Amino acid sequence: MSDESTPESELQSTELEIVEFKIGNEYYAINVLNVREIIRANIGIVPVPEAHASISGMVNLRGKIIPVVSLAKHLHVDTEYDPTTSRIIIAELTNCQAGFWVSEVTRILRVARENIEFPTGLLNKDDSYTKGVAKIHDRVLLLLDFEKIASVINTSAIDATVTGSDDSEETDT
């Protein structure tokens, strides 16, 4: 049985295929295995009243309602999304699918395992959204944990957005 919360579980092969993207002027990445598809952000994001501040709204993707998280808002990056270049990365999460709005998807690439380091020291906090750091030529890419970001926002709130149910009065103890 594998431990999916451990970053090393995603890096068993000698290479990792990642989707590189930008939020503002900073580069980030996610394991391509967690990506269902990438869509244009100008497809009509519908706002959701009283949603978490990081939730930009939801989209209807071929009949399925997908909540959309603004990574710029969530990571406190001051940027405006350009409708011609911004994209939504549709990710497969444990309990649902969610969209993650980014400034631009730049490329898909393979990174040798030896060029990936796991967060240590100050980056190795329990609440860190970083699974690892990939060294690509002259820059570094933070490998983001979309599952962790969604859990911080509150997966039940994302599920309520998708299903239309109201679990807001329930609390986890």
C-alpha positions in Angstrom: 0.0 0.0 0.0 1.5 3.4 -1.0 1.3 6.5 1.1 -0.1 9.1 -1.3 0.8 12.0 1.1 4.5 11.3 0.8 6.1 13.2 -2.1 8.5 10.4 -2.7 5.6 8.1 -3.8 5.3 10.2 -7.0 8.9 10.0 -7.8 9.6 6.2 -8.1 10.9 6.4 -11.6 14.0 8.1 -12.8 12.0 11.0 -14.3 9.0 12.9 -13.4 6.7 14.5 -16.1 5.4 17.9 -15.0 3.2 20.7 -16.2 5.1 24.0 -15.8 2.9 27.1 -15.3 3.2 30.7 -14.2 1.4 32.6 -11.6 2.3 36.2 -12.2 6.0 36.1 -13.0 6.8 33.1 -10.9 7.1 29.5 -12.2 5.5 26.5 -10.6 4.7 22.9 -11.6 2.4 19.9 -10.9 2.9 16.3 -11.6 1.2 15.5 -15.0 -0.4 12.4 -13.4 -2.6 14.7 -11.3 -3.8 16.7 -14.4 -7.0 15.7 -16.2 -6.9 18.5 -18.8 -6.0 22.1 -19.3 -8.7 24.5 -20.6 -8.8 28.2 -21.5 -9.9 30.4 -18.6 -12.3 32.5 -20.8 -15.0 29.8 -20.8 -17.2 31.6 -18.3 -16.4 31.3 -14.6 -19.6 31.8 -12.6 -19.0 33.4 -9.2 -20.2 31.5 -6.1 -21.6 33.7 -3.3 -20.0 33.3 0.1 -17.3 30.9 -1.2 -13.8 30.8 0.2 -11.7 33.8 -0.9 -9.6 31.6 -3.1 -12.6 30.2 -5.0 -13.1 32.3 -8.1 -16.3 30.4 -9.0 -17.2 27.4 -11.0 -17.3 26.3 -14.7 -19.6 24.0 -16.5 -17.2 21.6 -18.3 -19.2 19.3 -20.6 -22.0 19.1 -18.2 -19.9 18.7 -15.0 -19.6 21.6 -12.5 -16.0 22.2 -11.5 -15.0 24.6 -8.8 -12.2 27.0 -9.8 -9.4 28.0 -7.3 -7.4 31.2 -8.1 -3.9 30.2 -7.3 -2.8 33.8 -7.4 -5.3 34.6 -4.6 -4.5 31.5 -2.6 -0.7 32.0 -2.8 -1.0 35.8 -2.3 0.5 36.7 -5.6 -0.5 40.1 -6.8 -1.4 39.6 -10.5 -4.3 40.1 -12.9 -5.2 37.2 -15.2 -4.9 37.9 -18.9 -7.9 36.2 -20.6 -5.9 35.4 -23.7 -3.1 33.4 -21.9 -4.6 32.3 -18.6 -5.6 28.7 -18.2 -7.4 26.4 -15.8 -5.7 23.2 -14.9 -8.3 20.6 -14.1 -6.9 18.3 -11.5 -8.0 14.9 -10.2 -8.3 15.2 -6.4 -9.1 12.4 -4.0 -12.8 13.2 -3.7 -13.5 15.4 -6.7 -12.1 17.4 -9.6 -11.1 21.0 -9.2 -9.8 23.7 -11.5 -6.8 25.7 -10.7 -6.6 29.1 -12.4 -3.0 30.1 -13.5 -1.6 32.9 -15.5 -0.1 30.7 -18.2 0.8 27.1 -18.9 4.3 27.2 -20.4 5.2 23.6 -21.2 5.2 19.9 -20.2 8.6 18.5 -19.5 10.5 15.6 -17.9 12.7 16.2 -15.0 15.4 13.8 -13.8 14.8 12.6 -10.3 18.2 13.9 -9.2 17.1 17.4 -10.1 14.2 17.3 -7.6 14.7 18.1 -4.0 12.2 17.7 -1.2 11.5 20.7 1.0 13.7 21.1 4.1 14.1 23.6 6.8 11.7 26.5 6.5 9.9 25.0 3.5 9.2 21.8 5.3 6.2 22.9 7.3 3.0 20.8 7.8 1.0 23.5 6.0 3.4 23.9 3.0 1.9 23.6 -0.4 5.2 22.5 -1.8 5.9 18.8 -2.6 9.3 19.5 -4.0 11.6 21.8 -5.8 12.7 21.0 -9.4 16.0 22.5 -10.7 15.5 23.4 -14.4 18.6 25.0 -16.0 18.9 28.5 -14.4 15.6 28.5 -12.3 13.7 26.5 -9.8 10.1 25.3 -9.9 8.0 24.7 -6.9 6.1 21.5 -7.3 2.7 22.4 -5.8 0.4 20.0 -3.9 -3.1 20.8 -5.3 -4.6 18.2 -2.9 -3.2 20.1 0.1 -4.4 23.5 -1.3 -7.9 22.0 -1.8 -7.9 20.6 1.7 -6.9 24.0 3.2 -9.7 25.7 1.3 -11.9 22.9 2.7 -12.8 20.0 0.5 -16.3 19.9 1.9 -16.8 23.4 0.7 -15.6 22.4 -2.8 -17.9 19.3 -2.7 -20.8 21.5 -1.6 -20.2 23.8 -4.6 -20.3 20.8 -6.9 -23.3 19.1 -5.4 -25.2 22.1 -4.3 -25.5 20.7 -0.7 -25.0 22.9 2.3 -22.7 21.3 4.9 -21.5 24.7 6.2 -23.1 24.1 9.6 -21.2 20.9 10.2 -17.8 21.1 11.8 -15.0 18.6 12.1 -13.9 17.8 15.6 
